[in-house]
Structures are given as C-alpha cells and as structure tokens.
Amino acid sequence: MSNAIEPTQLPRLLLTAEQAAEVLQICRTKVYALMGSGHLRSVQIGRSRRIRSSDLQAFVDSLHNETPAA
C-alpha cells in the first residue's frame, strides 16, 4: 500500500487565466484586463502568467468591500 499523494488530491495553487475565468464566471479577456490593471495579482513563470488561488480569493474578497451598503 503506497502513501503517495495523487496529483488529483493536491490543491490547485496556480490557475491559468482560463481557469480563473471559469471560477469567476467571466471571460478570459476580462481576467487579462484585471491582471493588467493590477486589480488581480498574477505571477509570471517563464512566458506564462498564473494566478495564485490566494490572490483570486483576495480579489473576490475585495469586491465585497467595494459594494456600497444598501
């Protein structure tokens, strides 16, 4: 019996723009616009951009703070 961790059991730490768009239910172009404006932080690995899952959560949390109280 092996104690090896299967890749499917690991939390996803980095997301592509496409994956982040799917999570946020917005288009990929909007994700790139948010990254370009600095609203959504990202990291560069070689020529690729990735979004840390913690930065995606921070972005969503910041949306709540921008919403005016009723």
C-alpha positions as CSV (number, residue, x, y, z in Angstrom):
1,M,0.0,0.0,0.0
2,S,1.5,3.3,-1.1
3,N,1.3,6.6,0.8
4,A,2.0,8.6,-2.4
5,I,-0.3,11.6,-2.9
6,E,-2.1,11.6,-6.2
7,P,-2.0,14.8,-8.2
8,T,-5.8,15.0,-8.1
9,Q,-5.6,15.2,-4.3
10,L,-3.4,18.3,-4.3
11,P,-5.0,21.7,-4.0
12,R,-4.5,23.8,-7.2
13,L,-2.1,26.6,-6.2
14,L,-1.8,28.3,-9.5
15,L,-4.5,28.9,-12.1
16,T,-4.4,29.9,-15.7
17,A,-6.4,32.9,-16.9
18,E,-8.9,30.4,-18.4
19,Q,-9.3,28.6,-15.2
20,A,-9.7,31.8,-13.2
21,A,-12.3,33.0,-15.7
22,E,-14.2,29.8,-15.2
23,V,-14.1,30.1,-11.4
24,L,-15.3,33.8,-11.6
25,Q,-17.7,33.1,-14.4
26,I,-16.3,35.9,-16.6
27,C,-14.5,35.8,-19.9
28,R,-10.8,35.2,-20.2
29,T,-10.3,38.7,-21.7
30,K,-11.7,40.3,-18.6
31,V,-9.3,38.3,-16.4
32,Y,-6.3,39.6,-18.5
33,A,-7.7,43.1,-18.2
34,L,-8.0,42.7,-14.4
35,M,-4.4,41.5,-14.3
36,G,-3.2,44.3,-16.5
37,S,-4.9,46.9,-14.3
38,G,-3.4,45.5,-11.1
39,H,-6.8,44.5,-9.7
40,L,-6.0,40.8,-9.9
41,R,-2.4,39.9,-9.0
42,S,-0.6,37.3,-11.0
43,V,2.9,35.7,-11.2
44,Q,5.0,35.1,-14.3
45,I,6.6,31.7,-14.9
46,G,8.7,31.9,-18.0
47,R,6.4,33.4,-20.6
48,S,3.2,32.2,-18.8
49,R,1.1,34.1,-16.4
50,R,-0.6,32.3,-13.5
51,I,-2.9,33.5,-10.7
52,R,-2.3,32.2,-7.2
53,S,-5.5,30.8,-5.7
54,S,-5.0,33.0,-2.7
55,D,-4.8,36.1,-5.0
56,L,-8.1,35.0,-6.6
57,Q,-9.7,34.8,-3.2
58,A,-8.3,38.2,-2.2
59,F,-9.8,39.7,-5.4
60,V,-13.2,38.2,-4.7
61,D,-13.0,39.5,-1.1
62,S,-12.1,43.0,-2.3
63,L,-15.3,43.0,-4.4
64,H,-17.4,42.8,-1.3
65,N,-15.6,45.8,0.2
66,E,-16.3,47.9,-3.0
67,T,-20.0,47.2,-3.0
68,P,-21.9,50.2,-1.4
69,A,-24.1,49.3,1.6
70,A,-27.9,49.4,0.9
